[in-house]
Amino acid sequence: MDEIAGLLDRSKAYYNIDGVGELGIGVMCFGFALIGWMQVRSPEASVWNRPYTLLVWMGALSLLIHYGSKAIKKHVTYPRTGFVQYSRRDTVWRPLFLSLAVSVVAAVVLFFAIRRRLSLANPVFLMGLIFAASYAHGFARTVRWKWAVVWVMLASSIAVAILPADWIGSLADHSWITKTVSAKTVGAVELFILLYGVMLLISGGVSLWLYLRRTQPPAAEAQ
């Protein structure tokens, strides 16, 4: 059983051998943070605060990640280390269900925060623990140096949780969103998502750089 589990983990690790998995999630988080920042900084009647804008934005991000990942695999990874066909369970259904679960939890937390005007600084720390645990399970288990990223994520979560309320609230101060959610809540969520996205982009970029150093292009292209 241990050998079978090891083979399955090796297959999953191969999908991210070039850092494409981390880069995709990093782009998604950075995209969330960017549109959130535009919503916070724009008037309530702005186009950035329309439901269809969010749908179009997320659709564009999804297409960018999907076709960008395929392009890296097709033109960089597969020519160097071979083609692997992944099951739809690993590439479609499992990420979909995971995303839905995270979205539901986040929506419930935000709902109660809005109703009771709670600060999410400490719950954001809990969210950071969950994100760090997910990263450790998905990426750090098979690559030792990525445990350093886990510790940086944990440290960042603590830092966001203990930042002065006035400073972190100033990130969203005077925003129309603070009519229903505290400025500290908005600032903490925006800062955490941005930090998490940046860390994933750096980690994925380092993985891609190491992959290019350790592998060689096909002989026909090398000549």
C-alpha positions in Angstrom: 0.0 0.0 0.0 2.9 2.4 0.8 4.4 1.7 -2.6 1.1 2.4 -4.3 0.6 5.6 -2.3 4.2 6.6 -3.3 3.5 6.1 -7.0 0.3 8.2 -6.7 2.2 11.0 -4.9 5.0 10.8 -7.6 2.4 11.3 -10.3 0.9 14.3 -8.5 4.3 15.8 -7.9 5.1 15.5 -11.6 2.2 17.7 -12.5 3.9 20.5 -10.5 7.4 19.6 -11.4 7.6 22.8 -13.4 5.8 24.9 -10.8 2.7 25.2 -13.0 0.3 24.3 -10.2 1.6 26.9 -7.8 1.8 29.5 -10.6 -1.9 28.9 -11.4 -3.1 29.3 -7.9 -0.9 32.3 -7.4 -2.4 34.0 -10.4 -5.9 33.2 -9.1 -5.1 34.7 -5.7 -3.4 37.8 -7.2 -6.4 38.2 -9.5 -8.8 38.1 -6.5 -6.7 40.6 -4.6 -6.5 42.9 -7.6 -10.3 43.0 -8.3 -10.9 43.3 -4.5 -8.6 46.3 -4.4 -10.4 47.9 -7.3 -13.8 47.3 -5.7 -12.6 48.8 -2.4 -11.1 51.9 -4.1 -14.0 52.5 -6.5 -17.4 54.1 -5.8 -20.3 51.8 -5.1 -21.9 52.6 -8.5 -18.6 51.8 -10.4 -18.4 49.1 -13.0 -16.0 47.3 -10.8 -18.7 46.7 -8.3 -21.2 45.1 -10.7 -21.9 41.3 -10.5 -21.2 40.8 -14.2 -17.7 42.3 -13.8 -16.8 39.7 -11.3 -18.1 36.9 -13.5 -16.2 38.2 -16.5 -13.0 38.7 -14.4 -13.1 35.2 -13.0 -13.9 33.7 -16.4 -10.9 35.5 -17.9 -8.6 34.4 -15.0 -9.8 30.8 -15.4 -9.1 30.8 -19.2 -5.7 32.4 -18.6 -4.7 29.8 -16.0 -6.1 26.8 -18.0 -4.5 27.7 -21.3 -1.4 29.1 -19.8 -0.8 25.9 -17.9 -1.5 23.8 -21.0 1.0 26.0 -23.0 3.8 25.5 -20.4 3.1 21.7 -20.4 3.0 21.5 -24.2 6.0 23.7 -25.0 8.3 23.3 -21.9 7.5 20.3 -19.7 6.4 17.5 -22.1 9.2 18.1 -24.7 11.8 17.8 -21.8 10.5 15.1 -19.5 7.6 13.4 -21.3 3.8 13.4 -21.5 1.5 12.3 -18.7 -2.2 11.9 -19.1 -4.0 12.8 -15.8 -7.4 11.7 -14.8 -10.2 14.2 -14.7 -10.6 13.4 -11.0 -7.2 15.0 -10.3 -7.3 17.8 -12.8 -11.0 18.8 -12.8 -13.3 17.3 -10.2 -11.0 17.4 -7.1 -9.8 21.1 -7.7 -13.5 22.0 -8.4 -14.8 20.5 -5.2 -12.0 22.0 -3.2 -12.6 25.4 -4.6 -16.3 25.1 -3.9 -15.7 24.0 -0.3 -13.3 26.9 0.3 -15.8 29.4 -1.3 -18.6 28.1 0.9 -16.6 28.4 4.1 -15.4 31.9 3.1 -19.0 33.0 2.2 -20.4 31.8 5.6 -17.6 33.6 7.5 -18.2 36.8 5.6 -22.0 36.5 6.0 -21.7 36.4 9.8 -19.0 39.1 9.8 -21.3 41.4 7.9 -24.3 40.7 10.1 -22.5 41.3 13.3 -19.8 43.7 12.1 -17.1 41.4 13.3 -13.4 41.8 12.7 -11.8 39.0 10.7 -8.2 39.6 11.8 -8.1 36.5 14.0 -10.2 34.4 11.6 -7.8 35.4 8.8 -5.1 33.9 10.9 -7.1 30.7 11.0 -7.5 30.9 7.3 -3.8 31.3 6.9 -3.3 28.1 8.9 -5.7 26.2 6.6 -3.9 27.6 3.5 -0.5 26.7 4.9 -1.7 23.2 5.7 -3.1 22.8 2.1 0.2 24.0 0.6 2.1 21.5 2.8 -0.1 18.7 1.8 -0.2 19.5 -1.9 3.3 20.7 -2.6 5.7 20.5 0.4 5.3 16.8 0.9 7.3 16.0 -2.2 9.7 18.9 -2.3 11.7 19.6 0.9 12.7 23.2 0.4 9.0 24.1 0.1 8.6 23.6 3.8 10.3 27.0 4.1 7.3 28.4 2.2 5.0 26.8 4.7 6.7 28.5 7.6 6.7 31.9 5.7 2.9 31.5 5.2 2.4 30.8 8.9 4.6 33.8 9.8 2.6 36.0 7.4 -0.7 34.9 8.9 0.6 35.8 12.4 1.9 39.2 11.1 -1.5 40.0 9.5 -3.3 39.0 12.7 -1.2 41.2 15.0 -0.9 44.3 12.8 -2.3 47.5 14.3 -6.0 47.8 13.6 -5.6 51.5 12.5 -2.9 50.6 9.9 -4.6 47.6 8.4 -8.0 49.4 8.4 -6.4 52.2 6.5 -6.1 49.9 3.5 -9.9 50.1 3.1 -10.7 53.2 5.0 -13.4 55.5 3.5 -14.6 52.6 1.2 -18.3 52.1 0.6 -17.8 48.4 1.6 -17.1 49.5 5.2 -20.8 50.3 5.5 -21.4 46.6 6.2 -18.0 45.2 6.9 -15.3 46.7 9.2 -12.3 48.3 7.5 -10.0 46.0 9.4 -11.8 43.0 8.0 -11.5 44.2 4.4 -7.9 45.2 4.8 -6.9 41.9 6.5 -8.5 39.8 3.9 -7.1 41.8 1.0 -3.6 41.8 2.5 -3.6 38.1 3.2 -4.8 37.0 -0.2 -2.2 39.3 -1.9 0.6 37.9 0.3 -0.5 34.3 -0.3 -0.6 34.9 -4.1 2.8 36.5 -4.1 4.3 33.6 -2.2 2.8 31.1 -4.6 4.1 33.0 -7.6 7.6 33.1 -6.1 7.5 29.4 -5.2 6.2 28.5 -8.6 8.7 30.7 -10.3 11.6 29.1 -8.4 10.2 25.6 -9.2 10.2 26.5 -12.9 13.7 28.0 -12.8 15.0 24.8 -11.1 13.2 22.6 -13.6 14.8 24.5 -16.5 18.2 24.1 -15.0 17.9 20.4 -14.3 16.4 19.4 -17.6 17.5 19.6 -21.2 15.5 20.5 -24.3 15.0 17.9 -27.0 18.1 17.3 -29.1 16.5 18.7 -32.3 15.9 22.0 -30.5 19.2 22.1 -28.7 21.1 22.1 -32.1 
